[in-house]
Amino acid sequence: MAAVDDPDEDLVRRVGQGDAAAIQAMVARKLPRMLTLAYRMLGDAGEAEDVAQETMLRAWKQAPRWRPGQARFDTWLHRVALNLCYDRLRRRREIPTETPPDRPDPGPAPDRGLLAAELGLRVDRALQTLPERQREAIVLCHYQELTNIEAARLMAVSIEALESLLSRGRRALRRTLSDLAPGADPAGKGDPQ
């Protein structure tokens, strides 16, 4: 098995040696992506922050023991974040609540316009309705910008299975958001196709 080329190898080595500048560089480079991933999976900013921080803490603890060449550090980091997200999603199913938690508006800043904020919120809500594996595939490929090969490896599925998850997820999103398509009847009336 060939060694995996890892662009983070030197950074992880330096973090493992306790290099403060390397630790700051890793947090600056990786934390925003982990935060975005966690938010897209969980739909809750507070939980996403907790997951992203825990992921970075585990990266810092793992760095001294990291063995380069078997997997990319970024792939491992995504897997840790996803596992933490799935732990939280399982706990949600186990603990029914009487009232939904308050959620901050995840849309763009007010100066970007109310319409853009509403659109962003609708897309986020539609994403939350997808089955977990479809949501994971879409988040990894579209929001985290991983290649299909990287996402399939991370999800431990074949590329064909990943593409199937992406296809089903996209179709479901298209159906849920069909009224946003150009030429759609905003009142939801008209001929079904």
C-alpha positions as CSV (number, residue, x, y, z in Angstrom):
1,M,0.0,0.0,0.0
2,A,1.5,3.3,-1.1
3,A,2.0,6.1,1.5
4,V,-0.6,8.9,1.4
5,D,0.6,12.3,0.5
6,D,-0.5,14.6,3.4
7,P,-0.1,18.4,3.0
8,D,-0.6,18.7,6.8
9,E,2.2,16.3,7.8
10,D,4.7,19.0,8.8
11,L,2.1,21.0,10.6
12,V,0.9,18.0,12.6
13,R,4.5,17.1,13.5
14,R,5.1,20.6,14.8
15,V,1.8,20.6,16.7
16,G,2.9,17.3,18.3
17,Q,6.1,19.0,19.4
18,G,4.2,21.7,21.1
19,D,5.0,24.5,18.7
20,A,2.6,27.3,19.6
21,A,2.7,28.9,16.2
22,A,1.8,25.5,14.6
23,I,-1.1,25.1,17.0
24,Q,-2.5,28.5,16.1
25,A,-2.0,27.8,12.4
26,M,-3.8,24.4,12.7
27,V,-6.7,26.1,14.5
28,A,-6.9,28.9,12.0
29,R,-6.8,26.4,9.1
30,K,-9.1,23.7,10.3
31,L,-11.5,25.2,12.9
32,P,-13.7,27.1,10.4
33,R,-14.2,24.0,8.2
34,M,-15.0,21.8,11.2
35,L,-17.5,24.4,12.5
36,T,-19.2,24.5,9.0
37,L,-19.3,20.8,8.8
38,A,-20.8,20.4,12.3
39,Y,-23.4,23.2,11.7
40,R,-24.5,21.6,8.4
41,M,-24.8,18.2,10.1
42,L,-26.5,19.4,13.3
43,G,-28.3,22.6,12.3
44,D,-27.5,24.2,15.7
45,A,-24.7,26.8,16.1
46,G,-24.1,26.1,19.8
47,E,-23.7,22.3,19.3
48,A,-21.6,23.0,16.2
49,E,-19.2,25.1,18.2
50,D,-18.9,22.4,20.8
51,V,-18.2,19.7,18.2
52,A,-15.6,21.9,16.4
53,Q,-13.8,22.7,19.7
54,E,-13.8,19.0,20.7
55,T,-12.5,18.0,17.3
56,M,-9.6,20.5,17.6
57,L,-8.9,19.3,21.1
58,R,-8.6,15.7,19.9
59,A,-6.4,16.8,17.0
60,W,-4.0,18.5,19.5
61,K,-4.0,15.4,21.7
62,Q,-3.5,13.0,18.7
63,A,-0.7,15.1,17.1
64,P,2.2,13.6,19.1
65,R,1.1,10.1,18.2
66,W,0.2,10.8,14.5
67,R,1.8,8.3,12.1
68,P,2.1,9.9,8.7
69,G,1.5,7.9,5.5
70,Q,-1.5,5.8,6.4
71,A,-4.2,8.5,6.0
72,R,-4.4,12.2,5.5
73,F,-4.8,14.1,8.8
74,D,-7.6,16.2,7.3
75,T,-9.5,13.0,6.5
76,W,-9.1,11.8,10.1
77,L,-10.2,15.2,11.4
78,H,-13.4,15.1,9.3
79,R,-14.1,11.6,10.6
80,V,-13.7,12.7,14.2
81,A,-16.1,15.7,13.6
82,L,-18.6,13.5,11.9
83,N,-18.5,10.9,14.7
84,L,-19.1,13.6,17.3
85,C,-22.0,14.9,15.2
86,Y,-23.5,11.4,15.0
87,D,-23.2,11.0,18.8
88,R,-25.2,14.2,19.3
89,L,-27.8,13.2,16.7
90,R,-28.2,9.8,18.4
91,R,-28.7,11.6,21.8
92,R,-31.3,13.9,20.2
93,R,-33.4,10.8,19.2
94,E,-33.1,9.4,22.7
95,I,-34.2,12.5,24.6
96,P,-37.6,13.8,23.4
97,T,-38.1,17.5,24.2
98,E,-41.4,19.3,24.6
99,T,-40.3,22.5,22.9
100,P,-37.7,22.9,20.2
101,P,-34.5,24.8,21.1
102,D,-34.2,28.4,20.1
103,R,-32.0,28.7,17.1
104,P,-30.1,31.8,15.9
105,D,-30.7,32.9,12.4
106,P,-27.9,31.2,10.4
107,G,-28.6,33.3,7.3
108,P,-26.4,36.1,5.9
109,A,-26.0,39.4,7.7
110,P,-29.0,41.8,7.6
111,D,-27.3,44.0,5.0
112,R,-27.4,41.1,2.5
113,G,-31.2,41.4,2.5
114,L,-34.1,39.6,4.1
115,L,-34.7,37.4,1.0
116,A,-31.2,36.0,1.0
117,A,-31.5,35.2,4.8
118,E,-34.9,33.4,4.1
119,L,-33.4,31.5,1.2
120,G,-30.4,30.3,3.3
121,L,-32.7,29.3,6.2
122,R,-34.9,27.3,3.8
123,V,-32.0,25.5,2.3
124,D,-30.6,24.7,5.8
125,R,-34.0,23.4,6.9
126,A,-34.3,21.3,3.7
127,L,-30.8,19.9,4.4
128,Q,-31.9,18.9,7.9
129,T,-34.8,16.8,6.5
130,L,-32.5,14.5,4.6
131,P,-31.5,11.1,6.0
132,E,-28.2,11.4,7.8
133,R,-26.1,9.6,5.2
134,Q,-27.4,11.7,2.3
135,R,-26.9,14.9,4.4
136,E,-23.3,13.7,5.2
137,A,-22.6,13.1,1.5
138,I,-23.9,16.5,0.4
139,V,-22.2,18.4,3.2
140,L,-18.8,16.7,2.5
141,C,-18.9,17.2,-1.3
142,H,-20.8,20.5,-1.6
143,Y,-20.0,22.4,1.6
144,Q,-16.6,20.9,2.6
145,E,-15.6,20.7,-1.1
146,L,-14.1,17.2,-0.7
147,T,-13.7,15.1,-3.9
148,N,-16.0,12.1,-4.3
149,I,-13.0,9.9,-3.7
150,E,-12.2,11.6,-0.4
151,A,-15.8,11.7,0.8
152,A,-16.3,8.0,-0.1
153,R,-13.2,7.1,1.8
154,L,-14.3,9.2,4.8
155,M,-17.7,7.7,4.8
156,A,-16.3,4.1,4.3
157,V,-18.5,3.5,1.2
158,S,-17.7,2.9,-2.5
159,I,-17.7,5.8,-4.9
160,E,-20.8,4.4,-6.5
161,A,-22.6,4.3,-3.1
162,L,-21.5,7.9,-2.4
163,E,-22.8,9.0,-5.8
164,S,-26.1,7.2,-5.1
165,L,-26.4,9.1,-1.8
166,L,-25.6,12.4,-3.5
167,S,-28.1,11.7,-6.2
168,R,-30.9,10.8,-3.8
169,G,-30.1,13.7,-1.6
170,R,-30.1,16.2,-4.5
171,R,-33.4,14.9,-5.7
172,A,-35.0,15.2,-2.3
173,L,-33.6,18.8,-2.0
174,R,-34.9,19.6,-5.4
175,R,-38.4,18.4,-4.5
176,T,-38.4,20.2,-1.2
177,L,-37.2,23.5,-2.7
178,S,-39.0,23.1,-6.1
179,D,-40.9,26.4,-5.6
180,L,-37.5,28.2,-5.7
181,A,-36.8,27.1,-9.3
182,P,-36.8,29.7,-12.0
183,G,-40.3,29.9,-13.5
184,A,-41.9,28.1,-10.6
185,D,-45.3,29.3,-9.5
186,P,-44.7,31.1,-6.1
187,A,-48.2,30.3,-4.9
188,G,-47.5,26.6,-5.5
189,K,-50.3,26.4,-8.0
190,G,-50.0,25.3,-11.6
191,D,-49.4,22.2,-13.5
192,P,-47.5,19.4,-11.7
193,Q,-44.8,18.0,-13.8
